[in-house]
Amino acid sequence: MRKQLFVVMALVVTLVVACGPTQTPQVMKETVVVTAVPTVAPPTQEFKLAAILPGVITDADYNTLGYLGAVEVEKTYGIKVAYSESVPVPDVERVMREYIADGYNLIFTHGGQFISQTVNVAKEYPEVFFISEHDASLEDHPANLWVIDRNFHVPFYAVGATAAKVTQTGKIGYLGGQTLSFSYAEVHAVQQALKDLGSNAELTYVWVGDFNDPTKARAVADAMINDGIDVIMASLNLGVYGVFEAVKKAPSPVLVTAKYTDKSSFAPQNYVTAALYDYTKPLVEIVGKIMNGETKGIYPLGFDTGVALQLPLKNAPEQVNTEVTQIVADILSGKIEVIEDTSEIK
């Protein structure tokens, strides 16, 4: 269903506060120098932005972040913004074309699963500008497409280092949704962190086949706990709530990390940290570049453009917090280079 942006819901405002600038320091793959785009007068060409989301904007997770980015574009530039939520992959091309037929000339597809369809439609409509997300280079990059590189592997290096330092059993687990390239990169980053630290922690990785199924995630988390794993690194959307239930009811202490937003309130005695993401600044800057005639590019999320490790750590010794903070600083300075390895894990 298509909707226009009129008001930001209380849940969304709460999320902005929870994930605001107090979460420092942050993580990056490389320093990206981007000129900030201030609030500007309406451009000569009339722009209208349509955001297409794979889930609901009230998930307090990935879709909320995309929605907030669209809200910020509307606030900054005063342009008309609409959105469609819960759009499945088979329908995304139809939804994009419907927006274009209605005069929308900025199309934002939120989610790496939409990249192929976005490329196809971008080639079909060269006068329309597109923003999408991907975790690798495009072989045939249209001249009217901006790609946001999410760099999921970078914060997961720090998440893996944290897990290795807080485990008491020497067993840590990665619990993912689907076996996608970015998920492989997250696991490889954790493996790199263990190797760099000289850690003997045993890593188990499992994909449940769905990012949004709490029941499946709960079952896998229970199995991990029964196997002695006492730190679970969750790379899930709504499925993470099943993990929270599992760790809260574990017979012995089990810690958990999350992704995208601060979810500490759901398991306050078990929660350690999260790989935090923010789409407001990236979208505002990309739209500003498009308005200024820069219609193609790659926007890597970095320390000041959307990625952060949630610090200070919770339910962790102060010494571990100090060590992980230093690891983050070393990533920022380039002393630690997190390798992006998307190769399949057997």
C-alpha positions as CSV (number, residue, x, y, z in Angstrom):
1,M,0.0,0.0,0.0
2,R,1.3,3.4,-1.0
3,K,1.5,6.0,1.7
4,Q,2.6,9.6,2.0
5,L,4.7,10.9,4.9
6,F,2.8,13.2,7.2
7,V,4.0,12.6,10.7
8,V,6.7,10.5,12.4
9,M,5.2,8.0,14.8
10,A,6.1,8.0,18.5
11,L,7.8,4.6,18.1
12,V,10.1,6.0,15.4
13,V,10.9,9.1,17.4
14,T,11.8,6.8,20.3
15,L,14.1,4.9,18.0
16,V,15.9,8.0,16.9
17,V,16.6,8.9,20.5
18,A,17.8,5.3,21.3
19,C,20.2,5.2,18.3
20,G,21.3,8.9,18.4
21,P,24.7,10.4,18.6
22,T,25.5,9.1,22.1
23,Q,26.6,5.8,20.5
24,T,30.3,6.4,20.0
25,P,32.9,5.7,18.8
26,Q,31.8,4.3,15.5
27,V,33.1,1.8,12.9
28,M,34.2,2.3,9.3
29,K,35.8,0.4,6.5
30,E,37.5,3.4,5.2
31,T,37.3,7.2,5.7
32,V,34.9,8.7,3.2
33,V,35.0,12.5,2.8
34,V,31.5,13.7,2.1
35,T,30.4,17.3,2.0
36,A,27.4,17.7,4.3
37,V,24.2,18.8,2.5
38,P,22.4,21.6,4.5
39,T,18.8,22.4,4.2
40,V,18.4,24.1,0.8
41,A,15.7,25.9,-1.1
42,P,13.6,23.8,-3.5
43,P,15.6,23.0,-6.6
44,T,14.6,24.2,-10.1
45,Q,13.6,20.7,-11.1
46,E,10.7,19.3,-9.0
47,F,11.7,16.1,-7.3
48,K,9.5,13.5,-5.7
49,L,10.9,10.6,-3.7
50,A,9.3,7.1,-3.4
51,A,10.7,4.7,-0.8
52,I,10.0,1.0,-1.3
53,L,10.5,-1.1,1.8
54,P,10.5,-4.9,2.3
55,G,8.8,-4.8,5.7
56,V,6.7,-2.6,7.9
57,I,8.0,0.8,9.1
58,T,7.1,0.0,12.7
59,D,9.6,-2.9,13.0
60,A,12.0,-0.8,15.1
61,D,14.6,-2.4,12.8
62,Y,15.8,-2.2,9.2
63,N,12.6,-0.9,7.7
64,T,12.2,1.8,10.3
65,L,15.7,3.0,9.5
66,G,14.8,3.3,5.8
67,Y,11.6,5.1,6.6
68,L,13.4,7.6,8.9
69,G,15.8,8.3,6.0
70,A,12.9,9.2,3.7
71,V,11.4,11.4,6.5
72,E,14.7,13.2,6.8
73,V,14.8,13.8,3.0
74,E,11.4,15.3,3.1
75,K,12.3,17.6,6.1
76,T,15.6,18.7,4.5
77,Y,14.5,19.5,1.0
78,G,10.7,20.0,1.3
79,I,10.0,17.6,-1.5
80,K,7.0,15.2,-1.7
81,V,7.8,11.8,-0.3
82,A,5.7,8.6,-0.4
83,Y,6.5,5.0,0.7
84,S,5.2,1.5,0.2
85,E,5.9,-1.1,2.9
86,S,6.0,-4.9,2.9
87,V,6.8,-5.1,-0.8
88,P,7.9,-8.6,-1.9
89,V,10.7,-9.0,-4.4
90,P,8.4,-10.2,-7.2
91,D,6.3,-7.0,-6.9
92,V,9.1,-4.4,-6.6
93,E,9.4,-3.7,-10.4
94,R,5.7,-3.1,-10.7
95,V,5.7,-0.8,-7.7
96,M,8.6,1.2,-9.1
97,R,6.9,1.6,-12.4
98,E,3.6,2.7,-10.7
99,Y,5.5,5.4,-8.9
100,I,7.3,6.6,-12.0
101,A,3.9,6.7,-13.9
102,D,2.7,9.0,-11.1
103,G,5.6,11.4,-11.6
104,Y,8.1,10.2,-8.9
105,N,11.6,10.7,-10.2
106,L,13.6,9.6,-7.1
107,I,13.2,5.9,-6.3
108,F,14.7,4.4,-3.2
109,T,14.6,0.6,-2.8
110,H,15.6,-0.4,0.7
111,G,17.3,-3.8,0.8
112,G,19.9,-5.7,-1.1
113,Q,17.3,-8.1,-2.4
114,F,16.0,-5.4,-4.7
115,I,19.2,-4.5,-6.5
116,S,18.7,-6.6,-9.7
117,Q,15.2,-5.2,-10.2
118,T,16.3,-1.7,-9.5
119,V,19.1,-1.9,-12.1
120,N,16.6,-3.2,-14.7
121,V,14.1,-0.4,-14.1
122,A,16.9,2.2,-14.0
123,K,18.0,1.2,-17.5
124,E,14.4,1.4,-18.7
125,Y,13.9,4.9,-17.3
126,P,17.2,6.9,-17.7
127,E,15.4,10.2,-16.8
128,V,14.6,8.8,-13.3
129,F,17.1,8.6,-10.5
130,F,17.4,5.5,-8.3
131,I,19.0,4.7,-4.9
132,S,19.5,1.1,-3.9
133,E,21.7,-1.1,-1.7
134,H,24.3,-3.7,-2.5
135,D,27.2,-5.4,-0.9
136,A,29.5,-5.7,-3.9
137,S,30.5,-3.9,-7.1
138,L,28.0,-3.8,-10.0
139,E,29.4,-5.0,-13.4
140,D,26.9,-2.8,-15.3
141,H,26.2,0.3,-13.2
142,P,23.6,2.5,-14.7
143,A,24.3,6.2,-15.0
144,N,21.2,7.1,-12.9
145,L,21.8,4.8,-10.0
146,W,23.4,5.4,-6.6
147,V,24.4,2.3,-4.6
148,I,24.7,2.3,-0.8
149,D,27.4,-0.2,0.3
150,R,26.3,-1.3,3.8
151,N,29.7,-2.8,4.8
152,F,28.1,-5.3,7.3
153,H,31.4,-7.1,7.8
154,V,33.2,-4.1,9.4
155,P,31.2,-3.9,12.6
156,F,31.0,-7.7,12.8
157,Y,34.7,-7.8,13.3
158,A,34.3,-5.8,16.5
159,V,31.2,-7.9,17.4
160,G,33.3,-11.1,17.0
161,A,36.1,-9.7,19.1
162,T,33.6,-8.8,21.8
163,A,32.1,-12.3,21.8
164,A,35.6,-13.9,22.0
165,K,36.4,-11.7,25.0
166,V,33.2,-12.2,27.0
167,T,32.6,-15.9,26.5
168,Q,33.1,-18.1,29.6
169,T,32.6,-21.5,27.9
170,G,34.9,-20.8,24.9
171,K,31.9,-21.3,22.5
172,I,30.3,-18.5,20.6
173,G,27.6,-18.7,17.9
174,Y,26.6,-16.7,14.8
175,L,22.8,-16.9,14.1
176,G,21.9,-15.6,10.6
177,G,18.7,-15.5,8.5
178,Q,19.7,-16.5,4.9
179,T,22.9,-17.6,3.3
180,L,23.6,-14.3,1.4
181,S,26.9,-12.8,0.5
182,F,26.8,-10.1,3.2
183,S,26.1,-12.8,5.8
184,Y,29.1,-14.8,4.7
185,A,31.2,-11.6,5.0
186,E,30.0,-11.2,8.6
187,V,31.1,-14.7,9.5
188,H,34.4,-14.3,7.8
189,A,35.0,-11.0,9.7
190,V,34.3,-12.8,13.0
191,Q,36.8,-15.5,12.0
192,Q,39.4,-12.8,11.2
193,A,38.9,-11.2,14.5
194,L,39.4,-14.5,16.3
195,K,42.5,-15.2,14.4
196,D,43.9,-11.6,14.9
197,L,43.3,-12.0,18.7
198,G,44.8,-15.4,18.9
199,S,41.5,-16.6,20.4
200,N,40.7,-20.2,20.9
201,A,37.0,-19.6,21.0
202,E,35.0,-22.1,19.0
203,L,32.7,-20.5,16.4
204,T,29.4,-22.1,15.3
205,Y,27.4,-20.5,12.5
206,V,23.8,-21.4,11.6
207,W,21.3,-19.9,9.2
208,V,17.7,-20.4,10.0
209,G,16.4,-19.6,6.5
210,D,14.4,-16.6,7.5
211,F,15.3,-13.2,9.0
212,N,11.9,-12.6,10.5
213,D,10.8,-15.8,12.1
214,P,11.2,-15.7,15.9
215,T,10.0,-19.3,16.3
216,K,12.8,-20.7,14.1
217,A,15.4,-18.5,15.6
218,R,14.3,-19.5,19.2
219,A,14.7,-23.2,18.3
220,V,18.2,-22.7,16.9
221,A,19.2,-20.5,19.8
222,D,18.0,-23.1,22.3
223,A,20.1,-25.8,20.5
224,M,23.1,-23.5,20.6
225,I,22.7,-23.0,24.3
226,N,22.3,-26.7,24.9
227,D,25.6,-27.2,23.1
228,G,27.4,-24.9,25.6
229,I,27.4,-21.7,23.5
230,D,27.2,-18.7,25.8
231,V,27.4,-15.8,23.4
232,I,25.1,-15.6,20.4
233,M,25.7,-13.0,17.7
234,A,22.3,-12.4,16.0
235,S,22.2,-11.2,12.4
236,L,18.4,-11.1,12.1
237,N,15.5,-8.7,11.8
238,L,12.3,-9.7,13.7
239,G,13.8,-13.2,14.3
240,V,16.0,-11.7,17.0
241,Y,13.2,-11.6,19.4
242,G,13.2,-15.4,19.5
243,V,16.8,-15.3,20.4
244,F,16.1,-12.9,23.2
245,E,13.5,-15.3,24.7
246,A,16.0,-18.1,24.5
247,V,18.8,-16.4,26.3
248,K,16.6,-15.0,29.0
249,K,15.4,-18.5,29.8
250,A,18.7,-20.3,29.5
251,P,19.7,-22.3,32.6
252,S,23.1,-20.5,32.8
253,P,24.1,-17.0,31.7
254,V,24.1,-16.4,27.9
255,L,24.9,-13.1,26.2
256,V,23.6,-11.8,23.0
257,T,24.4,-9.1,20.4
258,A,22.0,-7.6,17.9
259,K,21.9,-5.6,14.7
260,Y,20.6,-2.4,13.2
261,T,19.1,-0.7,16.3
262,D,19.5,-0.6,20.1
263,K,17.5,-3.5,21.4
264,S,18.9,-3.6,24.9
265,S,15.5,-3.2,26.5
266,F,14.4,-6.7,25.3
267,A,17.0,-8.7,27.3
268,P,18.7,-6.2,29.6
269,Q,20.6,-8.8,31.6
270,N,21.9,-10.6,28.5
271,Y,22.5,-7.8,26.0
272,V,26.1,-6.7,25.2
273,T,26.1,-4.6,22.0
274,A,24.8,-4.1,18.5
275,A,26.0,-3.2,15.0
276,L,24.0,0.0,14.6
277,Y,22.9,1.5,11.3
278,D,21.5,4.9,10.3
279,Y,20.1,5.9,6.8
280,T,19.2,9.5,7.4
281,K,22.5,11.2,6.5
282,P,23.3,8.9,3.6
283,L,20.0,9.5,1.9
284,V,20.0,13.2,2.5
285,E,23.5,13.5,1.0
286,I,22.8,11.2,-1.9
287,V,19.6,13.1,-2.8
288,G,21.6,16.4,-2.5
289,K,24.2,15.0,-5.0
290,I,21.5,14.0,-7.4
291,M,19.9,17.5,-7.2
292,N,23.4,18.9,-8.0
293,G,23.7,16.7,-11.1
294,E,25.8,13.8,-9.7
295,T,23.5,11.0,-10.7
296,K,25.7,7.9,-10.2
297,G,27.9,6.7,-7.5
298,I,28.7,4.3,-4.7
299,Y,28.2,5.5,-1.1
300,P,30.1,3.3,1.4
301,L,28.6,3.5,4.9
302,G,31.4,4.5,7.3
303,F,32.1,6.0,10.7
304,D,30.2,9.2,10.0
305,T,27.8,7.9,7.4
306,G,25.7,5.3,9.1
307,V,27.7,2.5,10.9
308,A,28.5,2.3,14.6
309,L,29.3,-0.3,17.2
310,Q,27.1,0.4,20.3
311,L,29.4,1.4,23.1
312,P,30.0,1.2,26.0
313,L,29.4,-2.5,26.1
314,K,26.7,-3.8,28.5
315,N,27.0,-6.8,30.8
316,A,30.8,-6.9,30.1
317,P,33.8,-6.2,32.3
318,E,35.3,-2.7,32.0
319,Q,38.6,-4.2,30.8
320,V,36.8,-5.8,27.9
321,N,35.0,-2.5,27.1
322,T,38.4,-0.7,27.0
323,E,39.9,-3.4,24.8
324,V,37.0,-3.4,22.3
325,T,36.9,0.4,22.3
326,Q,40.6,0.3,21.2
327,I,39.8,-2.3,18.5
328,V,37.2,0.1,17.1
329,A,39.7,3.0,17.2
330,D,42.2,0.8,15.4
331,I,39.6,0.1,12.7
332,L,39.0,3.8,12.4
333,S,42.7,4.6,12.0
334,G,43.3,1.9,9.5
335,K,45.6,-0.1,11.8
336,I,43.1,-3.0,11.5
337,E,41.9,-3.7,8.0
338,V,38.7,-5.8,8.0
339,I,38.8,-7.9,4.9
340,E,35.5,-8.2,2.9
341,D,35.3,-11.9,2.1
342,T,31.9,-12.8,0.6
343,S,32.9,-16.4,-0.4
344,E,30.5,-19.1,0.5
345,I,30.9,-20.9,3.8
346,K,30.3,-24.6,3.6
